[in-house]
Amino acid sequence: MKICHVITRLIIGGAQENTVLTCRGLAELGHEVTLISGPETGPEGSLWDAARAAGCKLIELDSMRRAVSPVGDTRAWRDLRRIFHKLQPDTVHTHSSKAGILARSAAASAHVPIIVHTIHGMSFNRAQSGAAQWLFRRLEKRAARYTTAIVTVADAMIDQSVAAGVAPRDRFTTIRSGIELGRFRPQPELRSSLRRDWGIADDEVVVGTIARLFDNKGYDEIIRAMPKALERQPALRFVWVGDGARRTQYEHRLTALGLRDRVHFVGLVPPHEVATLINGFDIVLHASRWEGLPRALVQGMLTEVPAISFNNDGAPEVVIDGETGVLVPYGDVDGLTDAIVTLAGDPELRAKLGSEGRRRCTSMFDWRLMVSQIESLYTRLSKAQ
């Protein structure tokens, strides 16, 4: 098949990692794959090198930008339609909000037979204003009219989309976001050396977070939970992996609270290094205000590290409360504090939850299974034409 994937930008992030792995897997299966993305990256880092190694054709579309611009977006739509006319793909598969809205419309205009869109996280969500939610719901409904099938990375995305009237339930299918299982495995021999690099003792309890240092990623809630958690469990240390526009602001807040020395900022690292760093964690904490299915939780569990998360969006589909980690009601900072303290004080419980987390995630999140399911979807849709 001739397949074209489109995403707004190739920063280091879950949707982007998912897309690059999908393109790589489809190319390895013998399909003719093209990946189109805008050029922007930023403090979140870039996946362009990984995309270049994926074995697919790459098109950097300068007109595709994340910020809304009537003139620029019209130019991007025209550029996409021109590319689709030239490539004549059997399937166009879009990812992320901007690319999903523009490229689906352009593909329909270019008479592409099959148009698929993946929802990695809802474009309208609780972190937005009411006006923004209304606008994105309307845009998603319109784009769904010319979408053959909609893939979601979690069942929760289907429920939310159907409730919002985006499309009927039978237009959706869940395909879990795939991860390279061989990279994420427990390596206990790395624990001490990682902690030495971080200035953390072996008998301290590390709560690790892997996320952009940006709004809505949960750092505000984590900082609010920290004082009481440290008061009750002084052995706690926090390690944050990632970078972003809010780093300086968070550092100032931690300093004002007298907690700066309790947090180690790893900064931005290539995705393959994340697999190593998790071996220094005792707990993986994800407090994002909205998400599709948090890959960081899955990556932690594959490394036998138990998880703590708010119970929003797709998180309850991977964090099974009391079995693979602890779920906290959304926005409940006191609950977040209690969960941190409970797991920090019980190494046997952490080991039990981590072991079960790895067992479950190994069977659910293999990236090759994801690629196989996507290929099967394309085949089924093609036969139904």
N, C-alpha and C positions, 0 to 999 in steps of 0.2 A: 504494500500500500504506500501511497504518497501521503505523508502526514506532516502537518504544519502545527507546531506549538507556538503560542504567543503569550508572553508575560511582560508586565510593565517594566520591571527592572530586575537585574540579577545581583541583588544584594545577598549577603549571607542571612538566610532566613528559611523557615520551614517550607513555605510554598515554593521557593526557588530551588532548594535541595531536592524536593519531590519532583519538580519539573525536569531538572537536569538528569536525575536518575531515570525518569520515564523515557526521556529522549535517548539516553545511553542504552537502556534495555531494548527499546524498539529497534534501534539501529543494529544492535547485536543480533536481533532476530531476523535481520535482512530487509527491514523496511527502509524506505527513502524518507529520512526525517530532516526537517528544517526547524530550527528554533529562532524565533524573532523576539528581540527584546530592545527596550530603550537603553540608552548608554549610561544612565545615572547609577551611581553607587553611593558613596558617602561614608560616614563613620561606621556604618554597619558592615563594611567590607564588600568584597566582590567575589562572585562565583564565575566570572568570565573564563578563568583558567580551567575550571572544572568543566565548563560547557565546551571549551575547545577540545578537551580530551574525551568528550562523550561520543565522538564518531559521527556526529550529525553536521549538517550545514548550518552555519550561523549567519544571521542577518542582524546587524546593529542598526536599529531604526532611530535616527536622530530626532525625529519629530515626536516620538513616544516619550512623554514626560509625565511624571507623577502628578504634578500640580495641574489643577483644572485651568484650561485656557481655551476659550471658544475658537480662536484662530488656530492655535497649535493643535488642538484636538481634531479640528476639521482637516488639517494637513495630514495628521497621523492616519485618520480614516481613509483619506484618498491614497496615501502611500500603501496602506495595507491592502486596499482593494486592488491596486495596481500589481502588488506582489502576488496576490491570489490569482489574478487573471493570468499572470506569467507562469506561475508554478503549476496551476491546475491541480491542486491537491484533492485527494479523495476525502480527507478529513481535516478540518481545522479544530484544534483543541486549545481553548483559552484558559488562562489562569490570572487571578487577581482582578480587582474591580475595574480599573481603567482599561486594561487590555481586554477584559471580558466584555465590556460594553461596546468598545469601539470595534474590536476584531470580529465579534459575532455579527454585528451589523454589516461590516465590510465583506465578510464571507458570504452572507446572504445576498448582498448586492452582486457579488462575483459568481453567484450560483454554485457555491461549493455544496456538494451533495450531503455531507454529514458535518454537523457543527456540534461540538461537545464543549461543555464548560465545567471546570472543577471549582467548587466552593471550598477554599482552604480555611476561610473564616468569613463570617457574614459581613457584607459591605455596609449593611445597616445594623447598628448594634447599640448597646446600652451606654457606650462611652460618647455617643454623639448627641447633638442637639436634636430636638424633635423635628425641626425643619430639615436637617440633614438626613435623618432616618426616613422621612417621608419622600424626599427626593430620590434616595438610593433605592427604596422599595419600588418606586415608580419606574426607575431606569431598569431595574432587574426584571420587573414584570414585562416591560417592553422587549428586552433582550431575549427573554424566555420564549417569546412567540416564534422566533426563528432559531431556536436551539433544539437539536434533535434529542439530546440527552444531557442531563446534569448529574455530574459526579460530586459526591460529598465525601470528606475524609472522616466524617462521624455521623451517626444516625441523628444526632441532635440538630445538625444543619438541615436535614430533611424536614424534621418537625417544625423548625422555625420558618423555613421557606414556605411550607404548605400553609402554616398558620397566617403568614403574611400575604397569601394569595399569589405567590410568585408563579407557581405552576402546579398542576395536579401531581399527586404522590407518585403515580406510575411513570412519571418522567424522570424520577430520581433513582440513583443507585449509590450505595456506599462502597467505596474502595479505600481501604485504610492506607494512610501515607506510609510508604515503604522506607526501610532503613537498612543499611549494610550491616547485617548481623555480625559478620566476622570482625568488624571494627570495634563493636561495643560488647565487651565481655569483661568479667571481673579479672583484674590483675593485681592481687593483693601485694605483690612484691614492689609495686610502685608507690604504695601508700606513704611510706616514711620519707622517700626522697621528694615527693611532691610537697609534703608538709614542711620539710626543711626549706624548700624554695619559698614557701609562703610565710615562713616564720611561725609555724603552728606546731605545737607539741603533739606527740602521738596520743596522749590521753585526753586531748581536747576533742570536742564534738563539732565537726564541720557541717554547716548547713550551706549547701551550694545552690546558686541560682544561675541559670543560663538564659540570658535574654538581653535584648537591646536596652541600653540605659536611656529609656524614652518614656513618654507619657503612656499610661494605661498598661504598662508591663508589670505593675504590682509593687514596684519598689517603694512607693509612698506607703502602702499598707505594711510592707515588711519593716520599714524604718519605724513606723508607729508601734509595731509589735515588739521590737527589739529591747527597749528598756526593761519592760516587765519580764520578758523571757530571760534576759541576762541576770536580772535580780534573783530569779528563781533557779537558774541554772548557769552559774558563772563560768562553766567550762565551755560555753558556746563560742564558736567563731563563725564568721560568715565569709563566704568566698563568692564573688560576683564575676562571672565570665561574660564578657561583651563590652561594647562601647556604644556611645550615642550622645545625643545633644544635651542630655540632662546630667552627665557625669559630674561636672563642676558643681551644679546645684545640689546633687546628692552628697557630695563630699562636704560642702559647706554645712548642710543640715546635720550630718553625722558629727562634724566637729563641734557644732553648737550644742549637741546633745552629749558630748564627751564620749562618743562611741566610734570615733574615726579609727582607733587602733584595733577595733574588733572586726573590721571589715577589710579583707584583702581584695583589691581590684586587680584581676588578672589582665583585663583589657581585651582587645580584639585578638582572636586567634583563628587560624584556618580551621574549617570544620573537622578535619581529620585529627586535630589535636584535642578537640573536645572529648573524644573517646578516651584519651589518656587521662585528662584532668579529672574526669568523674571518679576515677579510682582514689582520689584524695578526699571524696565526700563521704559523710555518714548519712546524710539526708539530702534529697533534692527537693527544693522548694519552688513552687511555681504559683504566683499569686496574680497572674494577669487578669485584667478586668473583662477581656473578651479574647477568644481564641477559637480556632477550629478544633484540632486535636493536637495538644502540645507535644511536639516531638521530643523536647527536653525531658519530659516525664518518662517517655518510652525509653529514651537513651539511658536515663538513670536506672530504670528497672532492669534493662538488659545487662547492666553492670552490677546488678544485685544491690542497688541502693534504693531504699524505700522512699515513697513520695508523699509530699503534702501539697494539697492544691485546694483552691476554691472549687465548689461543685457546679461551676458554670460551663456551658457549651459542651464540648466533647470530653472534658476531663473525667467525668464519672464513668466513661466507657473504658478507661484504662486504669484509673485509680479506683480500685474496689475497696471501699472503706472497711478497714479491719483485716483485709486480706493482702493487698499490695501497697497499702499506704493509708493516709488519713485524709478524708474529705472534710472541708470546712464550709459552712454556709457562706455564700458570696458576700464579700465585704465585711465579714465578722472578724475584726482584728483581734478581739479577745480570744475567739476560737482558734485563730492562727497561732497566737501565743501559747495556748494550751497544747495544741498539737505539737509544736516545736519542743516544748518542755517535756511532754510525755515521751516522745521518741528519743530525745536526747538522753533521758534517764533510763532507758531500757534497751541495752544492746542486744539482748536475746530477741526482743520483739522486732528490732530493726533487721536482724538476720533472717527471721522468719518471713517478714513481709518482703524483703528483698529477694529471697529465693523464689517465692511464689510469683513475684512480679516478673522475674526473668522467665519462668516457665510459661506464663501466659503470653508475654510479649514475643517470645521466640516463634510461637505458632501464628501470631496475628500480623506481624509487621515486617516480614521478609520482603525486601524491595523487588525481588524477582517474582514473588506472588502478585504484588501490585501490578507489575508490568504485564504479567500473564492475564490478569483480570481486565486490564485496560485493552489489551489486544483482543481479547474475547468480546468485549463490548463493541469495539469497532467492527469486528466480523459480523456480529449479530445485527448491528445497525445497517451494515452494508447489504446483508441478505434481505433485510426488510424493505429496502428501497424499491 
